[in-house]
Amino acid sequence: MTQEDTKSLFLQFINTFNVALTKHKETIVYKQMLELGEKILGNKIIGVEVYSENESSSVAYYTIRLNAGTFDVVSHKQEKSELVWKLKDTYLQHVVDNPHDYVEHPEKFEWDWLKSYIGM
């Protein structure tokens, strides 16, 4: 997978993630998680490492920020961040290939990275 392919895949993934968050923003668990995330994260940036086979060897790096209940892409490169979210490229592909499933059932997304950071 080329760097451009990975970038396109990540952007489609984050768009699906944001659509799901927007659709379920009034659902109590997501509302609480996002409100607490906004409070704790504030204006901090989040690093996103995309890896292929080995989690310790990233193939792409992005920087995002939680902003009003969705995630904005800040940069398509590595920047210093307090929190790092590691995502396998095959997981991204699965989300992109099945967006309806994830939009309708946001619990299918990997939430552990955020839950552990905000203490949920």
C-alpha positions as CSV (number, residue, x, y, z in Angstrom):
1,M,0.0,0.0,0.0
2,T,1.4,3.4,-1.0
3,Q,1.6,6.4,1.3
4,E,-1.2,8.0,-0.8
5,D,-3.4,4.9,-0.5
6,T,-2.9,4.9,3.3
7,K,-3.8,8.6,3.4
8,S,-7.0,8.1,1.4
9,L,-7.9,5.1,3.6
10,F,-7.3,7.0,6.8
11,L,-9.4,10.0,5.6
12,Q,-12.3,7.7,4.6
13,F,-12.0,6.0,8.0
14,I,-12.0,9.3,10.0
15,N,-15.0,10.5,7.9
16,T,-16.9,7.3,8.8
17,F,-15.9,7.7,12.4
18,N,-17.1,11.3,12.5
19,V,-20.4,10.4,10.8
20,A,-21.0,7.8,13.5
21,L,-20.2,10.3,16.2
22,T,-22.5,12.9,14.8
23,K,-25.3,10.4,14.4
24,H,-25.0,9.1,18.0
25,K,-23.9,12.3,19.7
26,E,-27.0,12.3,21.9
27,T,-26.6,8.7,22.9
28,I,-25.7,8.9,26.6
29,V,-22.5,6.8,26.5
30,Y,-21.0,8.7,23.5
31,K,-22.2,12.0,24.8
32,Q,-20.5,11.4,28.1
33,M,-17.3,10.1,26.5
34,L,-17.0,13.0,24.1
35,E,-17.8,15.6,26.7
36,L,-15.2,14.1,29.0
37,G,-12.8,13.8,26.1
38,E,-13.2,17.5,25.3
39,K,-12.7,18.4,28.9
40,I,-9.5,16.3,29.4
41,L,-8.0,16.6,25.9
42,G,-8.9,20.3,25.5
43,N,-7.0,21.5,22.5
44,K,-4.3,18.7,22.6
45,I,-3.4,16.9,19.5
46,I,-3.7,13.1,19.1
47,G,-1.1,11.1,17.1
48,V,-2.5,8.3,14.9
49,E,0.0,5.6,13.9
50,V,-1.1,3.3,11.1
51,Y,0.8,0.0,11.0
52,S,0.6,-3.0,8.7
53,E,2.1,-6.1,10.2
54,N,4.1,-5.0,13.2
55,E,2.6,-2.5,15.7
56,S,6.0,-1.1,16.5
57,S,6.6,-0.2,12.8
58,S,4.2,2.4,11.5
59,V,3.6,2.9,7.8
60,A,1.9,6.3,8.2
61,Y,1.3,8.9,10.9
62,Y,-1.4,11.5,11.2
63,T,-2.3,14.1,13.8
64,I,-5.9,14.8,14.8
65,R,-7.8,16.8,17.4
66,L,-11.1,16.4,19.1
67,N,-13.2,19.4,18.2
68,A,-16.9,19.8,19.1
69,G,-17.6,16.1,19.1
70,T,-15.8,15.0,16.0
71,F,-12.1,14.6,15.0
72,D,-10.3,17.1,12.8
73,V,-7.3,16.1,10.8
74,V,-4.6,18.6,11.8
75,S,-1.6,17.2,9.9
76,H,-0.6,14.3,7.6
77,K,2.7,13.9,9.4
78,Q,4.0,13.1,12.9
79,E,3.8,15.8,15.4
80,K,4.5,15.7,19.1
81,S,1.4,14.4,20.9
82,E,0.4,13.3,24.4
83,L,-1.8,10.5,23.2
84,V,-1.2,8.0,20.4
85,W,-3.9,5.9,18.7
86,K,-2.5,2.9,16.9
87,L,-4.5,1.5,14.1
88,K,-3.9,-1.5,11.8
89,D,-4.4,-0.9,8.1
90,T,-6.6,-3.9,7.8
91,Y,-8.9,-2.5,10.5
92,L,-9.1,0.8,8.6
93,Q,-9.9,-1.1,5.4
94,H,-12.7,-3.1,7.2
95,V,-14.3,0.1,8.4
96,V,-14.1,1.7,5.0
97,D,-15.5,-1.4,3.3
98,N,-18.4,-1.5,5.9
99,P,-19.2,2.1,6.8
100,H,-22.9,1.4,7.4
101,D,-22.2,-1.2,10.1
102,Y,-19.9,1.2,11.9
103,V,-22.2,4.2,11.6
104,E,-25.2,2.2,12.8
105,H,-23.1,0.5,15.6
106,P,-20.4,2.8,16.8
107,E,-19.5,0.3,19.5
108,K,-17.7,-1.6,16.8
109,F,-15.0,1.1,16.7
110,E,-11.9,0.6,18.8
111,W,-12.5,2.9,21.7
112,D,-10.0,1.6,24.3
113,W,-7.4,4.2,23.4
114,L,-9.8,7.1,24.3
115,K,-11.5,5.3,27.3
116,S,-8.2,4.5,29.0
117,Y,-6.9,8.1,28.5
118,I,-10.0,9.8,29.9
119,G,-10.4,7.1,32.7
120,M,-13.6,5.4,31.6
